[in-house]
Amino acid sequence: MNEFEDSLKIMSYYHTSLRNIGVFTSTSFAGAIYSIILLNIFTYML
């Protein structure tokens, strides 16, 4: 039973880190797209 609890802890930790990585990746990706669009608008206005 102890091994099962340990694997459960590892799985929950793995899931949490994966979720954090996903959130970080999506936010950085959105920020990059946003900055590219802003740069395009800025250069279009010039």
N, CA, C and O atoms as a GROMACS GRO file, in nm:
protein
  184
    1MET      N    1   0.084  -0.120   0.000
    1MET     CA    2   0.000   0.000   0.000
    1MET      C    3   0.088   0.125   0.000
    1MET      O    4   0.050   0.228  -0.056
    2ASN      N    5   0.204   0.115   0.063
    2ASN     CA    6   0.292   0.231   0.070
    2ASN      C    7   0.346   0.267  -0.069
    2ASN      O    8   0.359   0.385  -0.103
    3GLU      N    9   0.376   0.164  -0.148
    3GLU     CA   10   0.425   0.190  -0.284
    3GLU      C   11   0.318   0.260  -0.366
    3GLU      O   12   0.349   0.348  -0.447
    4PHE      N   13   0.193   0.222  -0.345
    4PHE     CA   14   0.083   0.284  -0.419
    4PHE      C   15   0.073   0.432  -0.383
    4PHE      O   16   0.052   0.515  -0.471
    5GLU      N   17   0.087   0.464  -0.256
    5GLU     CA   18   0.080   0.604  -0.213
    5GLU      C   19   0.197   0.684  -0.271
    5GLU      O   20   0.180   0.798  -0.312
    6ASP      N   21   0.314   0.621  -0.273
    6ASP     CA   22   0.430   0.690  -0.329
    6ASP      C   23   0.410   0.719  -0.478
    6ASP      O   24   0.438   0.830  -0.524
    7SER      N   25   0.360   0.620  -0.552
    7SER     CA   26   0.337   0.641  -0.695
    7SER      C   27   0.229   0.746  -0.716
    7SER      O   28   0.235   0.822  -0.813
    8LEU      N   29   0.131   0.751  -0.626
    8LEU     CA   30   0.025   0.851  -0.638
    8LEU      C   31   0.083   0.991  -0.617
    8LEU      O   32   0.048   1.085  -0.688
    9LYS      N   33   0.173   1.004  -0.519
    9LYS     CA   34   0.239   1.133  -0.495
    9LYS      C   35   0.319   1.175  -0.618
    9LYS      O   36   0.314   1.290  -0.661
   10ILE      N   37   0.393   1.079  -0.674
   10ILE     CA   38   0.475   1.110  -0.792
   10ILE      C   39   0.387   1.152  -0.908
   10ILE      O   40   0.419   1.246  -0.981
   11MET      N   41   0.275   1.082  -0.927
   11MET     CA   42   0.184   1.115  -1.037
   11MET      C   43   0.124   1.254  -1.019
   11MET      O   44   0.114   1.330  -1.115
   12SER      N   45   0.083   1.286  -0.896
   12SER     CA   46   0.023   1.417  -0.872
   12SER      C   47   0.128   1.527  -0.891
   12SER      O   48   0.097   1.634  -0.945
   13TYR      N   49   0.252   1.501  -0.847
   13TYR     CA   50   0.359   1.599  -0.866
   13TYR      C   51   0.388   1.618  -1.014
   13TYR      O   52   0.407   1.730  -1.061
   14TYR      N   53   0.390   1.506  -1.088
   14TYR     CA   54   0.415   1.511  -1.232
   14TYR      C   55   0.305   1.588  -1.303
   14TYR      O   56   0.332   1.669  -1.392
   15HIS      N   57   0.181   1.565  -1.262
   15HIS     CA   58   0.067   1.634  -1.323
   15HIS      C   59   0.074   1.783  -1.295
   15HIS      O   60   0.046   1.864  -1.384
   16THR      N   61   0.109   1.821  -1.172
   16THR     CA   62   0.117   1.962  -1.136
   16THR      C   63   0.227   2.032  -1.217
   16THR      O   64   0.207   2.143  -1.266
   17SER      N   65   0.342   1.968  -1.230
   17SER     CA   66   0.452   2.029  -1.305
   17SER      C   67   0.415   2.039  -1.453
   17SER      O   68   0.449   2.138  -1.519
   18LEU      N   69   0.347   1.938  -1.506
   18LEU     CA   70   0.304   1.942  -1.646
   18LEU      C   71   0.206   2.056  -1.668
   18LEU      O   72   0.213   2.126  -1.769
   19ARG      N   73   0.115   2.075  -1.572
   19ARG     CA   74   0.016   2.182  -1.585
   19ARG      C   75   0.086   2.318  -1.580
   19ARG      O   76   0.052   2.409  -1.656
   20ASN      N   77   0.184   2.332  -1.490
   20ASN     CA   78   0.258   2.458  -1.480
   20ASN      C   79   0.333   2.486  -1.610
   20ASN      O   80   0.336   2.600  -1.658
   21ILE      N   81   0.394   2.382  -1.667
   21ILE     CA   82   0.467   2.399  -1.793
   21ILE      C   83   0.371   2.439  -1.904
   21ILE      O   84   0.404   2.524  -1.987
   22GLY      N   85   0.252   2.378  -1.906
   22GLY     CA   86   0.153   2.412  -2.008
   22GLY      C   87   0.107   2.556  -1.996
   22GLY      O   88   0.094   2.627  -2.096
   23VAL      N   89   0.082   2.601  -1.873
   23VAL     CA   90   0.039   2.739  -1.851
   23VAL      C   91   0.149   2.836  -1.892
   23VAL      O   92   0.123   2.936  -1.958
   24PHE      N   93   0.273   2.804  -1.854
   24PHE     CA   94   0.385   2.891  -1.888
   24PHE      C   95   0.404   2.898  -2.038
   24PHE      O   96   0.428   3.006  -2.093
   25THR      N   97   0.394   2.783  -2.106
   25THR     CA   98   0.413   2.780  -2.251
   25THR      C   99   0.304   2.858  -2.323
   25THR      O  100   0.333   2.933  -2.416
   26SER      N  101   0.179   2.840  -2.280
   26SER     CA  102   0.069   2.909  -2.347
   26SER      C  103   0.077   3.060  -2.325
   26SER      O  104   0.049   3.138  -2.416
   27THR      N  105   0.115   3.102  -2.204
   27THR     CA  106   0.124   3.246  -2.178
   27THR      C  107   0.239   3.309  -2.256
   27THR      O  108   0.225   3.419  -2.311
   28SER      N  109   0.352   3.240  -2.263
   28SER     CA  110   0.465   3.295  -2.338
   28SER      C  111   0.434   3.297  -2.488
   28SER      O  112   0.472   3.390  -2.559
   29PHE      N  113   0.364   3.193  -2.536
   29PHE     CA  114   0.324   3.187  -2.677
   29PHE      C  115   0.228   3.301  -2.710
   29PHE      O  116   0.242   3.366  -2.814
   30ALA      N  117   0.131   3.324  -2.622
   30ALA     CA  118   0.035   3.432  -2.644
   30ALA      C  119   0.106   3.567  -2.639
   30ALA      O  120   0.075   3.657  -2.717
   31GLY      N  121   0.201   3.583  -2.548
   31GLY     CA  122   0.276   3.707  -2.538
   31GLY      C  123   0.358   3.733  -2.664
   31GLY      O  124   0.368   3.846  -2.710
   32ALA      N  125   0.417   3.627  -2.719
   32ALA     CA  126   0.496   3.643  -2.841
   32ALA      C  127   0.408   3.684  -2.958
   32ALA      O  128   0.443   3.773  -3.035
   33ILE      N  129   0.293   3.619  -2.972
   33ILE     CA  130   0.200   3.653  -3.080
   33ILE      C  131   0.150   3.797  -3.063
   33ILE      O  132   0.140   3.872  -3.159
   34TYR      N  133   0.119   3.832  -2.938
   34TYR     CA  134   0.069   3.967  -2.909
   34TYR      C  135   0.173   4.073  -2.945
   34TYR      O  136   0.139   4.175  -3.005
   35SER      N  137   0.299   4.048  -2.909
   35SER     CA  138   0.404   4.145  -2.939
   35SER      C  139   0.428   4.154  -3.090
   35SER      O  140   0.455   4.262  -3.143
   36ILE      N  141   0.419   4.040  -3.160
   36ILE     CA  142   0.437   4.041  -3.306
   36ILE      C  143   0.326   4.121  -3.372
   36ILE      O  144   0.351   4.200  -3.463
   37ILE      N  145   0.202   4.102  -3.326
   37ILE     CA  146   0.089   4.178  -3.382
   37ILE      C  147   0.107   4.327  -3.353
   37ILE      O  148   0.082   4.410  -3.441
   38LEU      N  149   0.149   4.361  -3.231
   38LEU     CA  150   0.170   4.501  -3.197
   38LEU      C  151   0.281   4.561  -3.284
   38LEU      O  152   0.269   4.675  -3.329
   39LEU      N  153   0.388   4.485  -3.308
   39LEU     CA  154   0.496   4.533  -3.393
   39LEU      C  155   0.447   4.556  -3.535
   39LEU      O  156   0.484   4.655  -3.599
   40ASN      N  157   0.363   4.466  -3.586
   40ASN     CA  158   0.309   4.482  -3.721
   40ASN      C  159   0.222   4.606  -3.730
   40ASN      O  160   0.232   4.682  -3.827
   41ILE      N  161   0.138   4.628  -3.630
   41ILE     CA  162   0.052   4.748  -3.629
   41ILE      C  163   0.138   4.874  -3.620
   41ILE      O  164   0.111   4.973  -3.687
   42PHE      N  165   0.242   4.869  -3.537
   42PHE     CA  166   0.328   4.985  -3.518
   42PHE      C  167   0.402   5.020  -3.647
   42PHE      O  168   0.410   5.136  -3.685
   43THR      N  169   0.456   4.918  -3.714
   43THR     CA  170   0.528   4.944  -3.839
   43THR      C  171   0.433   4.984  -3.950
   43THR      O  172   0.471   5.057  -4.041
   44TYR      N  173   0.308   4.937  -3.944
   44TYR     CA  174   0.209   4.975  -4.045
   44TYR      C  175   0.169   5.122  -4.029
   44TYR      O  176   0.143   5.190  -4.128
   45MET      N  177   0.165   5.169  -3.904
   45MET     CA  178   0.130   5.309  -3.880
   45MET      C  179   0.244   5.401  -3.923
   45MET      O  180   0.220   5.514  -3.963
   46LEU      N  181   0.368   5.354  -3.916
   46LEU     CA  182   0.481   5.434  -3.961
   46LEU      C  183   0.488   5.432  -4.113
   46LEU      O  184   0.576   5.494  -4.172
   0.00000   0.00000   0.00000
